[in-house]
């Protein structure tokens, strides 16, 4: 019986490490997630806007230093604060939401420094074109939501893309080709 105790202890210890290292799944909170963009207008001012509808899942395995993301954005939810501009951005000149009703980002590689993710590498599909895009974490944190008593992880991410790479060339160069993406995201642990 004494020989079984060390074996049982080793098995329990291995099970505890495996449970601790398991990937955790999170669902994007659409009420606290706002992908936004910035683009130069006639080299005079920066137009800023956000997408008000997004959804998706994120998986984090802090012990293994890995993660993934599967995010969808509704381009028809663009809000630049100017109704006529919003309608133009939904047209064939820009997002062409009738033909391309979703923007997606699928990532399967995260880089970490210690326990904190610093980059996520994936593929952005915009306007029917898929290109690799790396998002940089400018901030990352997890906390327990005091009202819902659920763990939440999230942060601020950014990248700059060329819209012409995705077939959106209307107005270039007067309306900038470089588009800065800023994404504030929070997700509840499943």
Secondary structure as UniProt FT lines:
FT   HELIX           2..20
FT   STRAND          24..28
FT   TURN            30..31
FT   STRAND          34..41
FT   TURN            42..44
FT   STRAND          45..51
FT   STRAND          54..61
FT   TURN            62..65
FT   STRAND          66..73
FT   HELIX           75..77
FT   STRAND          78..79
FT   HELIX           83..90
FT   TURN            92..95
FT   TURN            97..99
FT   STRAND          103..113
FT   TURN            114..115
FT   STRAND          116..126
FT   TURN            127..128
FT   STRAND          129..144
FT   TURN            146..148
FT   STRAND          151..162
FT   HELIX           163..166
FT   TURN            170..174
FT   STRAND          175..189
//
